[in-house]
Amino acid sequence: MKRRDLIKSLTLLPLAGSFPIDSLFAAPAAVNNAPFNFQNKPMPDLHRKAFVMDGHTHVMTRELLKGTDIGQRYLDGNVDLPRAKEGGVDAMFFSVYTPEHYYPGRFEVKNTFRVVNLALEQIEKNHSMIELALNASDIQRINKKGKMAAFLDLEGPWDMDGDINLLRALHRLGLRSAQLTAHNTTNAFIDTCNDVRRWGGINDHGRKIIREMNDLGMVINIAHASNEAILQSAEASKHPVIYSHGGFYGIVPHPRCITDEAAKAVAAKGGVIGIHFGSLFNNPVYWKWQQGQKKSNETKPGTVQAAPLKTIEEVDREVLKEVPLSFRGTIPEEYWMHVDQLAKVIDYGVQLVGEDHMALGSDLDGGPELPREIKDISDFPQITMAMQRLGYSDQRIKKILGLNWLRVIREVTGS
C-alpha cells in the first residue's frame, strides 16, 4: 500500500451520530494506558486540502521576553512556524497578548505597541513561511504562495480607558481584530465574565468603540466578556462579532464559557464561535476535579493587582517566570480529555447554532490542558479525524476548520 493510500485509509473510521449531552459528563472510556504515539502523525487528505485557520494562537510573549524566533522549532510550548506548517495550518489569528501584570502600573499601552511591533518584525523576518494579512483576499493570496497568513488579533487592552486614537494607530500598524475586554479584567467600557460588573454589559463609550471598529473594518472579539456584554455587543455591531476561544456553559459552567443565549445571539449576527482546546472549558469531569484543587492556574485580576511593580522591566521578569504560557501540569487519566470528546463539544455547538457558526480557537501557548492526542499545533489533523469519526460531511468539516473564519473576515474587512 502506498503511503498516500495508507494515510487516506486512516480516515475511514466508524461513523457516529449526534450524542446526548449527558455523555459529556461521564468519565472517558477506558483506553490503553500506553503513551499516545506522536510519531508518523497521520494527516487526512481532507485536512491537507482544506483551508485551516486557528482563531486564537498565542505567539509573541515568548519572543518578547526571551528574544526567540518563532521561525525556529522550540523544544517546549505548543506553537512555532515549523510545527504549524506540519499541522496543515494555513492561517491563524496571530494573538498579541498583554496580561494583567502590566495593568497596575499602566504599562498596558506600552506593552501592546511593542508586542504588535515585534509581531510585525517576526512576520517580516520569517517571510518565507508567513505573511501579514489585512483581509480575506490577502489570506487567500498568501496561501496560494504556499505560505501561512497571520491575522493580528489583540488580547488584552490597547488602553484600559479605551482611547480611540490608540485603536486607530494600531489599525494603521495592521491590527484587524481586537478583544474588547482587558483579558480577565473589566475596563472602562465593558464588563468581563469573571471580574466586577461595572457597566451591566457595555456602556456608551463601549458602543462608540464598536461603531469605530465597524467603520475601520476590524473584527470585534467578545471572548472573556460577560453574558450581558456579549448580547449587547452583538446587538450594537452592524457586522458579525466573534467569540474566538472558549467552551459552552451548557457543558461546563465556567464563567469563561458562552451561554446558549449568547451563542445564539452571536450566530444570529452572522458571527462565529471558536472552540478552545482546553479541558477546563470542555470536560465536565475535569472541571469538577479542578474545583477540589487548592490552586488555580488561571490569571485573575486580584492575583496581579495586589502588589503593582514599579517598572515594566520588573513586570517582564515576573511574566517571564510563566513563559512558555502552555500548561505544565499533569492530569490523571480519568480526568484527561480525549480529542473525540472535544469533537462532541463542537457538535453541541453545531446542534445549537448551526455549522456556519462553529470554528476552532485553540488558545495554544495560552495555557490550555490539551486533549490526550494533541500536544502542539502539529497535531491539528487530530481534530479533523475526530470530526470524521462523528460522521461529519467534508463540507461541514471544511467550514469548521477555517471557512467560517474566512467568511467573517471577508464580511467585516470588506474584501
C-alpha positions as CSV (number, residue, x, y, z in Angstrom):
1,M,0.0,0.0,0.0
2,K,1.3,3.4,-0.9
3,R,2.0,5.9,1.8
4,R,-0.7,8.3,0.4
5,D,-3.3,5.5,0.4
6,L,-2.3,4.4,3.9
7,I,-2.9,7.9,5.2
8,K,-6.3,8.1,3.4
9,S,-7.3,4.7,4.9
10,L,-6.7,6.0,8.4
11,T,-9.6,8.4,7.9
12,L,-12.1,5.6,7.1
13,L,-13.2,5.1,10.6
14,P,-16.6,4.1,12.1
15,L,-19.2,6.9,11.9
16,A,-21.4,8.0,14.7
17,G,-24.4,10.3,15.0
18,S,-25.1,13.1,17.5
19,F,-24.7,12.4,21.2
20,P,-26.7,13.0,24.3
21,I,-25.4,15.9,26.5
22,D,-25.2,13.6,29.5
23,S,-22.5,11.6,27.8
24,L,-20.1,14.6,28.2
25,F,-20.4,14.3,32.0
26,A,-19.2,10.8,32.1
27,A,-15.6,9.8,32.6
28,P,-13.7,9.0,29.3
29,A,-14.0,5.4,28.1
30,A,-11.2,3.1,29.2
31,V,-8.2,3.2,26.9
32,N,-4.8,1.7,26.6
33,N,-2.6,3.4,29.2
34,A,0.4,3.4,26.8
35,P,1.5,6.9,25.8
36,F,0.0,8.2,22.6
37,N,2.4,7.7,19.7
38,F,3.1,11.1,18.2
39,Q,5.5,9.8,15.6
40,N,4.5,9.4,11.9
41,K,1.4,11.6,12.5
42,P,-1.4,10.9,10.1
43,M,-3.0,13.7,8.1
44,P,-6.2,13.0,6.2
45,D,-6.4,14.2,2.6
46,L,-9.3,16.3,3.6
47,H,-7.2,18.2,6.2
48,R,-4.3,18.6,3.8
49,K,-6.6,20.1,1.1
50,A,-8.8,22.2,3.4
51,F,-8.3,25.8,4.4
52,V,-7.3,25.5,8.1
53,M,-7.4,28.6,10.4
54,D,-6.9,28.7,14.1
55,G,-9.0,31.5,15.7
56,H,-6.7,32.1,18.7
57,T,-3.0,31.2,18.9
58,H,-0.6,32.9,21.3
59,V,2.7,33.7,19.6
60,M,4.6,36.7,20.8
61,T,5.1,36.6,24.6
62,R,8.0,34.2,24.4
63,E,9.7,36.1,21.6
64,L,9.3,39.4,23.5
65,L,10.7,38.1,26.8
66,K,13.2,35.5,25.6
67,G,14.4,37.1,22.4
68,T,13.5,34.0,20.4
69,D,12.4,33.5,16.8
70,I,9.0,31.9,16.0
71,G,10.5,30.6,12.8
72,Q,12.7,28.2,14.8
73,R,11.4,24.9,16.2
74,Y,11.1,25.1,20.0
75,L,11.7,22.2,22.4
76,D,8.8,23.2,24.6
77,G,5.5,25.1,24.3
78,N,2.8,24.4,21.7
79,V,3.5,26.8,18.7
80,D,6.2,27.7,16.3
81,L,6.0,28.1,12.5
82,P,7.6,24.8,11.5
83,R,5.2,22.9,13.7
84,A,2.2,25.0,12.4
85,K,3.2,24.0,8.9
86,E,3.4,20.3,9.9
87,G,-0.1,20.7,11.3
88,G,-1.5,21.9,8.0
89,V,-2.4,25.3,9.4
90,D,-2.9,27.9,6.6
91,A,-3.8,30.9,8.7
92,M,-4.1,32.0,12.3
93,F,-5.5,34.8,14.4
94,F,-2.0,35.8,15.5
95,S,-2.8,36.8,19.1
96,V,-0.8,39.6,20.6
97,Y,-1.3,39.4,24.3
98,T,-0.9,41.9,27.3
99,P,-1.7,40.1,30.5
100,E,-3.0,41.6,33.8
101,H,0.5,42.0,35.2
102,Y,1.0,45.2,33.1
103,Y,-2.2,46.9,34.2
104,P,-1.5,48.2,37.7
105,G,1.5,50.3,36.6
106,R,-0.5,51.4,33.5
107,F,2.0,49.7,31.2
108,E,-0.7,48.1,29.0
109,V,-0.4,50.6,26.2
110,K,3.4,50.4,26.0
111,N,3.4,46.6,26.1
112,T,0.6,46.4,23.4
113,F,2.5,48.5,21.0
114,R,5.9,46.8,21.5
115,V,4.2,43.4,21.1
116,V,2.4,44.4,17.9
117,N,5.7,45.8,16.6
118,L,7.5,42.6,17.4
119,A,4.8,40.6,15.7
120,L,5.3,42.6,12.5
121,E,9.1,42.2,12.8
122,Q,8.8,38.4,13.3
123,I,6.4,38.0,10.4
124,E,8.8,40.0,8.2
125,K,11.8,38.0,9.4
126,N,10.1,34.8,8.5
127,H,8.5,36.0,5.2
128,S,9.4,32.7,3.5
129,M,6.9,31.0,5.7
130,I,4.3,33.6,6.8
131,E,2.9,37.0,5.7
132,L,0.6,39.6,7.3
133,A,-3.0,39.6,6.1
134,L,-5.3,42.5,6.4
135,N,-8.3,40.9,4.8
136,A,-9.7,37.6,3.4
137,S,-8.3,38.3,0.0
138,D,-4.8,38.7,1.5
139,I,-5.2,35.4,3.3
140,Q,-6.1,33.6,0.1
141,R,-3.3,35.3,-1.9
142,I,-0.7,34.3,0.7
143,N,-1.9,30.7,0.8
144,K,-1.6,30.4,-3.0
145,K,2.1,31.1,-2.5
146,G,2.3,28.2,-0.1
147,K,2.7,30.4,3.0
148,M,0.7,30.9,6.2
149,A,-1.2,34.0,6.8
150,A,-1.1,36.0,10.1
151,F,-4.2,38.0,11.0
152,L,-3.4,40.1,14.0
153,D,-5.7,39.9,17.0
154,L,-5.3,41.8,20.2
155,E,-5.9,40.0,23.6
156,G,-5.6,42.4,26.5
157,P,-6.2,46.1,26.3
158,W,-4.8,48.6,23.9
159,D,-5.7,51.0,26.7
160,M,-7.7,50.5,29.8
161,D,-9.5,53.7,29.2
162,G,-10.4,52.9,25.6
163,D,-8.7,55.8,23.8
164,I,-9.9,55.5,20.2
165,N,-6.9,57.3,18.9
166,L,-4.7,54.4,20.1
167,L,-7.1,52.0,18.4
168,R,-6.7,53.9,15.1
169,A,-2.9,53.9,15.5
170,L,-2.9,50.1,15.9
171,H,-5.2,49.7,12.9
172,R,-2.6,51.7,10.9
173,L,0.0,49.2,12.0
174,G,-2.1,46.3,10.7
175,L,-4.3,45.2,13.6
176,R,-7.5,43.9,12.2
177,S,-9.1,42.2,15.2
178,A,-9.3,43.1,18.9
179,Q,-10.8,41.6,22.0
180,L,-13.0,44.3,23.7
181,T,-12.2,43.2,27.3
182,A,-8.9,43.7,29.1
183,H,-8.4,39.9,29.2
184,N,-10.0,38.9,32.6
185,T,-10.3,42.5,33.8
186,T,-13.3,44.8,33.4
187,N,-12.1,48.0,31.8
188,A,-13.6,51.5,31.3
189,F,-16.2,50.3,28.8
190,I,-17.0,46.6,29.0
191,D,-17.5,44.0,31.7
192,T,-15.6,40.7,31.7
193,C,-17.2,37.4,32.7
194,N,-15.1,36.9,35.9
195,D,-14.4,40.4,37.3
196,V,-16.6,43.1,38.9
197,R,-19.6,44.2,36.7
198,R,-19.4,47.9,36.4
199,W,-21.5,48.6,33.4
200,G,-24.1,46.0,33.2
201,G,-22.5,44.9,29.9
202,I,-21.2,47.7,27.9
203,N,-21.5,51.5,28.4
204,D,-21.9,54.3,25.9
205,H,-18.2,54.5,25.3
206,G,-18.1,50.8,24.5
207,R,-20.8,51.4,21.9
208,K,-18.7,54.2,20.4
209,I,-15.7,51.8,20.2
210,I,-17.9,49.2,18.5
211,R,-19.0,51.8,15.9
212,E,-15.4,52.8,15.3
213,M,-14.3,49.2,14.8
214,N,-17.2,48.7,12.4
215,D,-16.1,51.8,10.5
216,L,-12.4,50.7,10.4
217,G,-13.3,47.2,9.3
218,M,-12.0,45.5,12.4
219,V,-13.2,42.2,13.8
220,I,-14.9,42.6,17.2
221,N,-13.9,39.8,19.5
222,I,-16.1,39.3,22.6
223,A,-14.2,36.4,24.2
224,H,-13.9,36.9,28.0
225,A,-16.9,39.2,28.1
226,S,-19.8,38.9,30.5
227,N,-23.0,37.4,29.2
228,E,-24.7,40.8,29.1
229,A,-21.7,42.3,27.3
230,I,-21.8,39.7,24.6
231,L,-25.5,40.2,24.0
232,Q,-25.2,44.0,23.9
233,S,-22.1,44.0,21.7
234,A,-23.7,41.7,19.2
235,E,-26.8,44.0,19.1
236,A,-24.6,47.2,18.8
237,S,-22.4,46.0,16.0
238,K,-23.5,46.3,12.4
239,H,-21.1,43.5,11.5
240,P,-20.7,39.9,12.7
241,V,-18.8,39.5,16.0
242,I,-16.7,36.6,17.1
243,Y,-16.2,34.6,20.3
244,S,-12.6,33.5,19.4
245,H,-11.9,30.9,22.1
246,G,-14.0,29.2,24.8
247,G,-16.4,26.4,25.6
248,F,-20.2,26.2,26.2
249,Y,-21.7,27.0,29.6
250,G,-24.2,24.3,28.9
251,I,-21.4,21.7,29.1
252,V,-19.1,23.3,31.7
253,P,-20.4,26.1,34.0
254,H,-17.1,28.0,33.9
255,P,-17.6,31.8,33.7
256,R,-15.5,31.9,30.6
257,C,-17.9,29.6,28.7
258,I,-20.5,31.1,26.5
259,T,-24.2,30.6,27.3
260,D,-26.6,29.1,24.8
261,E,-28.4,32.5,24.8
262,A,-25.2,34.4,23.9
263,A,-24.1,31.8,21.4
264,K,-27.4,32.2,19.5
265,A,-27.0,36.0,19.6
266,V,-23.5,35.7,18.0
267,A,-24.8,33.3,15.4
268,A,-27.9,35.4,14.6
269,K,-25.5,38.3,13.8
270,G,-23.6,36.0,11.4
271,G,-20.7,35.5,13.8
272,V,-18.5,32.6,14.7
273,I,-17.7,30.7,17.9
274,G,-14.2,29.3,18.2
275,I,-13.8,26.2,20.4
276,H,-11.0,26.3,22.9
277,F,-8.9,23.1,23.2
278,G,-8.6,23.0,27.0
279,S,-10.2,20.6,29.4
280,L,-11.2,23.3,31.8
281,F,-13.8,24.6,29.4
282,N,-14.9,21.4,27.8
283,N,-14.6,18.4,30.1
284,P,-17.1,18.4,33.0
285,V,-15.2,15.6,34.8
286,Y,-12.0,17.7,34.7
287,W,-13.9,20.8,35.8
288,K,-15.4,19.1,38.8
289,W,-12.0,17.7,39.8
290,Q,-10.4,21.2,39.5
291,Q,-13.0,22.6,41.9
292,G,-11.4,20.4,44.5
293,Q,-7.9,21.7,43.9
294,K,-6.5,24.4,46.1
295,K,-4.6,26.3,43.4
296,S,-5.9,27.6,40.1
297,N,-3.5,28.3,37.2
298,E,-5.9,31.0,35.8
299,T,-4.8,34.6,35.8
300,K,-7.4,36.7,37.6
301,P,-7.4,40.5,38.3
302,G,-6.8,40.1,42.0
303,T,-3.8,37.9,41.6
304,V,-1.7,40.5,39.9
305,Q,-3.1,43.9,41.1
306,A,-2.3,43.5,44.8
307,A,1.4,44.5,44.5
308,P,2.0,46.6,41.4
309,L,5.6,46.5,40.1
310,K,7.2,49.9,39.6
311,T,8.9,49.4,36.2
312,I,7.9,47.5,33.0
313,E,11.2,45.6,33.3
314,E,10.1,44.3,36.7
315,V,6.8,43.2,35.2
316,D,8.7,41.5,32.3
317,R,10.8,39.5,34.8
318,E,7.6,38.4,36.6
319,V,5.8,37.3,33.4
320,L,9.0,35.5,32.2
321,K,8.6,33.0,35.0
322,E,5.5,31.7,33.3
323,V,6.9,31.5,29.8
324,P,6.1,29.5,27.8
325,L,2.4,30.0,28.7
326,S,1.5,26.4,27.9
327,F,0.0,24.1,30.5
328,R,2.7,22.3,32.5
329,G,0.7,20.3,35.0
330,T,-0.2,16.6,35.0
331,I,-3.7,15.2,34.5
332,P,-4.8,11.8,35.9
333,E,-6.0,9.6,33.2
334,E,-9.6,9.6,34.4
335,Y,-9.8,13.4,34.0
336,W,-7.8,13.7,30.8
337,M,-9.9,14.7,27.9
338,H,-9.6,12.9,24.5
339,V,-10.0,14.6,21.2
340,D,-13.2,12.7,20.4
341,Q,-14.8,14.5,23.5
342,L,-13.6,17.8,22.1
343,A,-15.3,17.0,18.8
344,K,-18.5,16.3,20.7
345,V,-18.3,19.9,22.1
346,I,-18.1,21.2,18.6
347,D,-21.2,19.1,17.8
348,Y,-23.0,20.6,20.7
349,G,-22.4,24.0,19.0
350,V,-23.5,22.7,15.6
351,Q,-26.7,21.4,17.1
352,L,-27.2,24.7,18.9
353,V,-26.3,27.4,16.3
354,G,-25.5,25.5,13.0
355,E,-22.4,24.5,11.2
356,D,-21.9,28.0,9.7
357,H,-21.1,29.5,13.1
358,M,-18.6,27.0,14.6
359,A,-14.8,27.1,14.3
360,L,-11.6,26.3,16.2
361,G,-9.9,28.7,18.6
362,S,-7.2,26.5,20.3
363,D,-5.5,29.0,22.6
364,L,-2.3,27.1,22.1
365,D,0.6,28.6,24.1
366,G,-2.1,30.3,26.2
367,G,-2.4,27.6,28.8
368,P,-5.0,25.0,27.7
369,E,-4.9,21.5,29.2
370,L,-4.8,19.8,25.8
371,P,-6.5,16.6,24.8
372,R,-4.5,13.4,25.1
373,E,-4.0,13.2,21.3
374,I,-2.8,16.8,20.9
375,K,0.5,18.1,22.3
376,D,1.1,21.0,20.0
377,I,-0.1,22.7,16.8
378,S,1.4,20.0,14.6
379,D,-1.4,17.7,15.9
380,F,-4.2,19.8,14.3
381,P,-5.2,16.9,12.0
382,Q,-6.4,15.0,15.1
383,I,-9.4,17.3,15.3
384,T,-10.3,16.7,11.7
385,M,-10.1,12.9,12.2
386,A,-12.3,13.2,15.3
387,M,-14.9,15.2,13.3
388,Q,-14.8,12.5,10.6
389,R,-15.5,9.9,13.3
390,L,-18.6,11.9,14.2
391,G,-19.8,11.3,10.7
392,Y,-19.5,14.9,9.6
393,S,-19.5,15.6,5.9
394,D,-16.4,17.0,4.2
395,Q,-18.1,20.4,3.6
396,R,-19.1,20.7,7.3
397,I,-15.6,19.9,8.4
398,K,-14.2,22.5,5.9
399,K,-16.4,25.2,7.4
400,I,-15.3,24.4,10.9
401,L,-11.6,24.1,10.0
402,G,-11.5,27.6,8.6
403,L,-14.0,28.7,6.0
404,N,-16.3,30.2,8.7
405,W,-13.5,32.4,10.0
406,L,-12.7,33.4,6.4
407,R,-16.3,34.4,5.7
408,V,-16.5,36.6,8.8
409,I,-13.2,38.3,8.0
410,R,-14.4,39.0,4.5
411,E,-17.7,40.4,5.7
412,V,-16.0,42.7,8.3
413,T,-13.0,43.9,6.3
414,G,-14.9,44.3,3.1
415,S,-12.7,42.1,0.9
